[in-house]
Structures are given as C-alpha cells and as structure tokens.
C-alpha cells in the first residue's frame, strides 16, 4: 500500500528543521505526529490556555491538509507536563474544538517535552470516511 506524506504549508519550516513529516497517510488512515502549542515561527507560547489552543489549531491544520477533520480522529494520545495542574485548562481548550466521545484517548504524564515550556503534546490517528 502506498503512503502519502502530509506537509501543510504552515509546517514546512519545522519539517526542514526537524526532518519528519507532520502526518503520513496510508490508505484511508492518517497518522499525525505530536503537535504542540507553538507559533508559526516555532516559539513556545507561555500562557497555558493559549498554548493548548495553538496545539489544537496545529492539529486541525494537519488534519485539514489530509482532507480530514476532528470528526475523523479515532485514537488520540496526549502527553502532559504537570498533568494534574493543567488538565482542566487542557480540557477546556480541547472542548472548544474537538467533539466529545467519538475517539479513544490515552493521557500520559511526562517530566518534559521536546522544548522548555511545552506543557502538552498530542498525536492521533484519523480514518478518512
């Protein structure tokens, strides 16, 4: 089965810098790598609520580039620094854009993420309907 690398225009800089694709599509399944709350120029956003909103927006951009939406997500894994401290804010930002109860979700607490100041990262699998 063929694979298609998904690179939204907004993410070409991170692809050039980091050397991985934001998503890979195999058949009708899209594997999205971890998305975080950074600006387009790759700066970490300090405010937790705004960082989480940016993370969901980055995920939306990748899904859209694969012709999918949040409704197509079937499995999601999120990684959290200080999970208990930020979970209410994380859920609030998620619930603004992401439908409830249509996906499997695993949450994992971690000591740190790829860059200082990042509080969460989310990866997912979507199936195009």
Buried (B, 14 or more C-beta within 10 A) or exposed (E): EEEEEBBBEBBEEBBEEEEEBBBBBEEEBBBBBBBBBBEEEEEBBEEBBBBBBBBBBBBBBBBEBBEBBBEBBEBBBBBBBEBEEBBEBBEEBBEEEBEEEEBEBEBEEEEEBEEEBBBBBBBBBBEBE
